[in-house]
Structure formats: structure tokens, C-alpha cells
Amino acid sequence: MSSGMRPFFNYYGGKWRSAFRYPAPRHETIVEPFAGSAGYATRYADRLVVLCEIDPVVFSVWQYLIKVKAAEVLAIPDIPAAGTVDDLNICQEARWLVGFWLNAGAPTPRKSPSKWMRSGTRPGSYWGTRVRQTIAQQVDVIRHWRVYNCHYEDCPITTAATWFIDPPYESAGKHYRFGSAGIDYTALAGWCKSRPGQVIVCENEGAGWLPFQSIGDVQTMRKGRRSKEAVWCNQ
């Protein structure tokens, strides 16, 4: 596990903290069909990583990160006092990246800093010098990653891989722009079972669309909030 890598951005339901609870990848290629912040793949960033993301904003942030130069990341400024990301003279993708760092575990980028960020505690957890430096140090590591703006069923990978499938949860996934209301979980279960290679599927305890098993109570990206996580594996 590449434990030195940190998350590239905060995201609701991100798995970076809990990645160690899931089986290690058995294949050289890792596919995340519901990419989000790709917390599992970030832990194994040297593998061949393929991300699929239906949300065009999240897709664009990943596309930006894969291509951006470290110096450009270091040049992204802080949010001015009483200002918003719209005050920054940077591209839209960079604004979205900063926006994800303004409020821990949000499903969409924010415009202005949260009260938690304004408090100044844990400076490595919100946009500022430490986060800029971390991202700048990591972008060269993911140059070989590929990202697609597509539905999970349109994922272009057909060969054996480690599939880390972390969809919006059936009960708790209503907060995303493309959330649980738009997912046919019976169809998703069949698709998961048909993937070639190693398949790891995430959910909350109590979900019944696959025979999930509990992996315990997990700290989420939001302070003081925990989630009862479950997993189904085909191997």
C-alpha cells in the first residue's frame, strides 16, 4: 500500500481513510467505476488506474489533476478574506479542486470556506499551503492514470482487473448530484458479479442487493461522524 499518498481532494463517502480494511489489489489494473475521490486507488497509485465518473465536475477535476504541472498547483492562491473561489484568477477545474477543500466531505465543490476551515484547526485538511504542497508532490505519480466521464456500464475495461466498486449507497447515497435515486441496484448487482477478476463492492450495513458482510464502524471525512460499512467480494 502506498501509504505516503494523501487524498487529492475531500469528497462525501471517500474511502481513503478506510482503504486498508478492504482486500489489497490482486491485479496490476485497478478500476473504480464510481470514482469520486478514488481513495482506494490513491493508496495504490503506482498501479494502472482507470477511473469512471458520471459527474462531469468530478471527472473534470481528475482530468485536471492528471495533466496539471506541480508548479501550477503551487501557484493556486488562497481564498481572500471574505472571498470565494470566484475571486481566484484560475481555470474552472482548479476552482472546483479548491472548492472540494473548503468543506470536509462535501459531495459538490463549495464557493466559500466553511466555519470549520475558518477556525484554522487542522490546516492540512483544508485549502492552504500544506494541501497545495501535498497535491503538487503527488501529481507526477498519477500521470499514467486514465479517467472517463461515463456511466459505470460504459466503462471501457473488459479485461481482468481489481474492481473497487463504491457506488452511492442505496439508503445514504441521496446527497450526490448523480445519487442512489438514479441507480437500479438489481442491475448493478448483476454487473458487479459479471466483472472479470477481483471485485470489491462497498455499501452500508443492511443493504441487500448483494450478500454484504460488515467490516465495522468507520470514521468518515466529516468530524465526529462514523459509518457502519459493509463489503462484498467475489473472491
C-alpha positions in Angstrom: 0.0 0.0 0.0 1.4 3.5 -1.0 0.7 4.9 2.5 2.6 8.1 1.7 -0.1 9.3 -0.7 -2.7 11.6 0.6 -6.2 12.4 -0.8 -6.2 14.7 -3.8 -9.5 16.2 -2.6 -12.2 15.8 0.0 -15.4 14.0 -1.1 -18.5 12.7 0.6 -18.1 8.9 1.1 -14.4 8.9 0.3 -12.6 5.7 1.1 -9.0 6.9 1.7 -9.2 6.5 5.4 -10.7 3.0 5.3 -8.9 1.6 2.2 -6.8 -0.7 4.5 -9.9 -2.5 5.5 -10.5 -3.8 2.0 -8.5 -6.6 0.2 -5.3 -5.4 -1.5 -5.4 -5.4 -5.3 -4.5 -8.7 -6.9 -4.2 -7.2 -10.4 -2.0 -4.6 -12.0 -5.0 -2.7 -13.1 -7.4 -1.1 -10.6 -10.8 0.2 -11.9 -13.0 2.5 -9.9 -16.3 2.7 -11.8 -17.7 5.3 -9.3 -14.5 7.2 -8.9 -15.4 10.0 -6.5 -12.1 10.9 -4.9 -10.7 7.5 -5.7 -9.4 6.8 -2.2 -8.7 3.1 -2.8 -6.7 3.8 -6.0 -4.8 6.6 -4.3 -3.4 4.1 -1.8 -2.1 2.0 -4.7 -1.3 4.9 -7.1 1.6 3.1 -8.9 -0.9 0.6 -10.4 -2.6 1.1 -13.7 -5.6 3.1 -12.5 -8.8 3.6 -14.6 -11.5 5.9 -13.2 -15.0 6.2 -14.5 -17.1 9.1 -13.2 -20.6 10.2 -14.3 -20.4 13.6 -12.6 -18.8 16.0 -15.1 -17.4 18.2 -12.3 -15.6 15.3 -10.5 -14.4 14.0 -13.9 -13.0 17.4 -14.8 -11.1 17.7 -11.5 -9.5 14.3 -12.1 -8.7 15.2 -15.7 -7.1 18.4 -14.5 -5.0 16.6 -11.8 -3.7 14.0 -14.2 -2.4 16.7 -16.5 -1.5 19.8 -14.3 2.1 20.7 -13.6 3.2 20.8 -10.0 4.2 24.5 -10.4 0.7 25.4 -11.5 -0.8 23.8 -8.3 1.7 25.7 -6.1 0.6 28.9 -7.8 -3.1 28.5 -6.9 -3.7 31.2 -4.3 -5.6 31.1 -1.0 -9.2 32.3 -0.8 -9.1 36.1 0.0 -10.7 37.2 3.3 -14.5 37.2 3.0 -14.0 36.0 -0.7 -15.0 33.0 -2.7 -13.3 30.7 -5.3 -14.8 33.0 -8.0 -12.3 35.7 -6.9 -9.4 33.4 -7.9 -7.8 34.0 -11.4 -7.6 30.3 -12.2 -9.3 27.9 -14.5 -12.7 26.4 -13.6 -11.3 23.0 -12.8 -8.8 24.5 -10.3 -11.7 26.4 -8.7 -13.6 23.1 -8.3 -10.5 21.5 -6.8 -10.2 24.3 -4.3 -13.9 24.1 -3.6 -13.7 20.5 -2.5 -11.1 21.5 0.1 -13.4 24.2 1.6 -15.7 21.9 3.5 -14.8 18.3 4.6 -16.7 15.5 2.9 -19.0 17.5 0.7 -20.5 15.9 -2.5 -20.0 19.1 -4.5 -17.4 21.9 -4.5 -18.1 24.8 -2.2 -17.7 28.5 -3.1 -16.5 29.8 0.3 -14.7 28.4 3.3 -16.8 26.6 5.9 -16.8 27.6 9.6 -14.6 24.6 10.3 -12.0 25.9 7.8 -12.2 29.5 9.1 -11.5 28.2 12.6 -7.9 27.4 11.5 -7.7 24.0 13.1 -6.0 21.1 11.2 -4.5 23.2 8.4 -3.6 20.1 6.4 -7.3 19.3 6.0 -8.4 22.3 4.0 -7.1 24.5 1.2 -3.9 26.3 2.1 -0.1 25.9 1.9 0.1 22.3 3.2 -2.6 21.0 0.8 -1.1 22.8 -2.2 2.3 21.3 -1.5 0.9 17.8 -1.0 -1.0 17.8 -4.3 2.0 19.3 -6.1 4.2 16.5 -4.8 1.7 13.8 -5.9 0.5 14.8 -9.4 3.5 13.4 -11.2 2.7 10.0 -9.7 -0.7 9.8 -11.4 0.3 10.8 -15.0 -0.4 7.2 -16.1 -4.0 7.2 -14.7 -6.9 7.3 -17.1 -10.3 8.9 -16.4 -13.6 8.6 -18.3 -16.8 10.7 -18.0 -19.2 7.8 -18.3 -21.9 5.7 -16.6 -20.5 2.6 -14.9 -22.0 0.3 -17.5 -19.9 2.1 -20.2 -16.6 1.5 -18.5 -14.2 0.6 -21.4 -12.2 -2.0 -19.4 -13.1 -5.6 -20.4 -10.1 -7.5 -19.1 -9.4 -8.9 -15.7 -8.7 -6.2 -13.1 -9.2 -5.3 -9.5 -12.7 -3.6 -9.5 -13.2 -1.3 -6.5 -16.9 -0.5 -6.8 -18.1 2.2 -4.4 -21.5 3.4 -5.7 -23.8 5.9 -3.9 -25.2 3.8 -1.1 -28.8 2.7 -1.6 -30.0 4.4 1.6 -27.3 7.0 2.2 -26.4 8.0 -1.3 -29.0 10.7 -1.9 -26.7 13.6 -1.5 -24.7 13.2 -4.7 -25.6 15.0 -7.9 -26.0 11.6 -9.5 -27.1 9.7 -6.5 -28.9 6.5 -5.4 -32.3 7.6 -6.9 -30.9 7.0 -10.4 -29.4 3.6 -9.8 -31.1 0.2 -10.5 -29.3 -1.8 -7.7 -30.5 -5.2 -9.1 -28.9 -4.4 -12.4 -25.8 -3.1 -10.6 -25.5 -6.3 -8.6 -25.6 -8.3 -11.8 -23.0 -6.1 -13.4 -20.7 -6.4 -10.4 -20.9 -10.2 -10.5 -20.0 -10.2 -14.2 -16.7 -8.3 -13.8 -13.6 -10.3 -14.7 -11.0 -10.5 -12.0 -11.2 -9.4 -8.4 -14.4 -7.5 -7.4 -14.8 -5.4 -4.2 -18.1 -3.7 -3.6 -18.8 -1.2 -0.9 -22.1 -0.5 1.0 -23.6 0.3 4.4 -24.7 -2.5 6.7 -28.2 -3.6 6.0 -28.1 -3.3 2.2 -29.5 -6.4 0.5 -28.7 -6.1 -3.2 -25.6 -8.3 -2.7 -24.7 -10.5 0.3 -22.6 -7.9 2.1 -20.6 -8.6 5.2 -19.8 -6.0 7.9 -16.3 -4.6 8.1 -17.0 -2.4 11.1 -17.6 1.2 12.2 -15.5 3.6 10.1 -14.6 7.2 10.7 -15.9 9.4 7.8 -14.4 12.5 6.3 -16.7 14.5 8.5 -15.5 15.1 12.0 -17.4 13.1 14.6 -19.4 11.1 12.1 -19.0 7.3 11.6 -20.4 4.9 9.1 -21.3 1.2 9.5 -19.5 -0.2 6.4 -20.0 -3.5 4.6 -18.4 -5.2 1.7 -19.0 -8.0 -0.9 -16.1 -9.7 -2.6 -16.2 -12.3 -5.4 -13.0 -14.0 -4.2 
